[in-house]
Amino acid sequence: MSRDKGEIAEKKAISFLEDLNFKIIETNFYAKKLGEIDIIAKKNQTYHFIEVKSALDYETAINNITKSKLSKIKRSTEYYIQIKQLNTEYCIDAIIITDENIELIENITLQ
């Protein structure tokens, strides 16, 4: 996904999350050599670390979340929690954006 398409997808995802009453905490958090978290949001007392994927169809987008990518997201999440000294519930989610739909998939590490 090109940088411009990625930014457009992330803006759509942020708007979608805000409509669902999420509070956006941070975007594009870079965890040194560990990786990047597209969106960090909070709803109720739970932090959500969100990977945004966009493609022409759902299957292509979801398949772009590889085991390697998921591992980087997990390590980046743990790093964020450590440096922010958070003691809270959290989950790792994905937002899948296609031409026709936006879908939030919670707890992708359990899939």
Steps between C-alpha positions, in 0.01 A plus 500: 500500500646837405559762768213719369255209491614401847436849635155511340416159647619608846287817484195289409582263786532786750164644395344152523640450851384841618149416376521191725594720798869413507739769621806526278811509720775490240565415136803355324683414820848382404653260752867531404604188308194303609245643260215747473149509641260676264246613760489488878150564629307459821142400565370474852808387692655288224784606274476382139813466288374501145651391170332652194494302177345612174453307176253447221355198677473373856707185454798686356493754782473243779772284345735799515506458878768234502637315803814712472297823493289384794813417697634853439169651610507293821856609581418863421193480724702357788759774453231772505344359817841487665614853415160651585490292821144391431321254722186448300312256282594505134445315176645495153245565227487548125294725282443362153407755235374406155324711240166383640554454873687583819518230764653495848634161605577494871762278663669385181760319708226253596407422138 
